[in-house]
């Protein structure tokens, strides 16, 4: 699937905040929606392409974590950070209803509702990172500090060491 990535709600949010970004386009493989595939398509290291994960805790409710595409989320650590005993990924069929985005195109920006958002601390080691633009085939390249501002993210260690 190729086609010019149109402005998404995520891009419009960045525009409204005066944040500089670049829309990137990549070929979608419906059989492989992984961040690693996106990184390969964009010729970027997987640790610079951040995947957006939507989770639910029994105390906190729904929240969002953004971690490098090359890493695995530390569910026990995230439970501690969010004051939950246990957290789980929301089911694929719930993602659209909660966020307005589909699996493989879920952006931490401009979701239907502003959920608490956590960004892995490794993002700060890069001049820019890449996150979903809110559609399959589209990514947004921006400075990590700008993502923090736009998503109201908290920086935490989120991955398995």
N, C-alpha and C positions, 0 to 999 in steps of 0.2 A: 504494500500500500504506500504509494508516494503521492504527494500533493503538497502544495504550499501550506505550511502551518498558519492558520488564521489566528488573530488575536483571541486569546482565551480570557476567562475571568481572572485567572492568575496574572496574566500580562496586564490586564486593565487595572488590577489592584496596584501593581508595581508602578504603572504610569501615574495613577492618582497620588502616589507617595513620592513621585519624582525620582524613583530609583532606576538606575541604569542597568540594563540587562540585554541579553541577546537570545532570540528564539532560534533553537536548533532543530533540525529535522533529521529523522532517521527512518530507515526501512523497518516496518513492523513485521515480526514473525509471530503469527498467532499461536504457534506451538512453543515459543520461547519468549515470554514477556519479562524475563529477568533483567535486573540492572546490569548484569555482566554482559548480556547481549547488547543492551543499549550502549554501554561503554565501548564495546567492540565496534559497533556501527559508527560511533562518533570519534573513534580513534583516541579515546581518553583512558587513563587508568581507572579501573573499577572503583578504587578507593576515592575517586573524585566525583563519581556519579552516585548521588544519594537516592536511596529508595525510601518511599513514604509508606509507613506501616500504621494501620489503624487498629487500636487495641481497646480493650475494656477491662476495667478493674472492678471488683465487687464493691469497693468503697468510692472510688473516684469517678466511675462511669467511663465514658469514651474519651480517649486522648490519642495523640499522634506522636510517632517517633520517626525521625529521619536519620538513617545510618548509611555508611558507605555500602555500595553494591557488593563489595568483596567480603563483607562481614556478616556475622550472625548476631541477632538481637539477644541480649542477656535478659531473659524474662524474669529471673529471680532478682537481678539487680534493678530492673525497671519497676518491679513490684515494690521494692524498698523505696526507691526514689519517689514513687507516686503514693506512698503510704497505703498500699494494698497488700493483702496476704498473697494474692494470686492475680495475675493478669493473663489474658488470652487475646490472640488476634481475633478481630471480628470476622464473621463468616463472609465469604466472597459475595453472597447474595445480599448482605446488609450494606456493603460499601456504597453503592449508588444512593440508597435512601439516606444514609448518614452524611455523606460528603458531597453528593452530586457528581462524583467521578466514578469511572469504571476501573476495575482491576487492570493494572498496566498503564493507567493514565491518571493516577491519583496524585494530585499536587498538594503540598502542605499549605498552599496559598489559596485564598478565596473559596474555602469549602462552604457548604450551605450554612454551617454554624462554625463559630470560632472555638475550636477545641483546644485544651491545653496542648502545647506543642513542645517537644524536646528534640534538640539537635545534638548529634554526637559531637563531642569536643574535638575530634579529629578534623572537623571541618575548618577549624581555625588555623590549621597548618597550611591551607591553600589560599592563593590569591582569589581563586574562583572555584565554585562547585557547580554542579548541574543537578537540577531537580525536574520532576515532571512539570510540563506546562499545563497539564489538566486534560490532555488528550493523548491517546496512543499515537506515537510518531512525532511527538513534540516535546522538547525539553527547554528549560530556561537556564541560561548560564548567567550567574551573578556572584557577587562577593558574598562570602558567608555572613558578614556583618549586616548586609542588606537583607538577607533571608531572615536573620534574627529579628530585625526591625519589622519587616512585613508580616511575619508569621507570629510575632510576639513569643518567639521560642526561648526556652531556657536551655543553656548548655549543660550537658551531663555526659558522663561515660556510660554509653548504652550498649556496647558490644561485649562479646565474650573475649576475654584477654587470652 
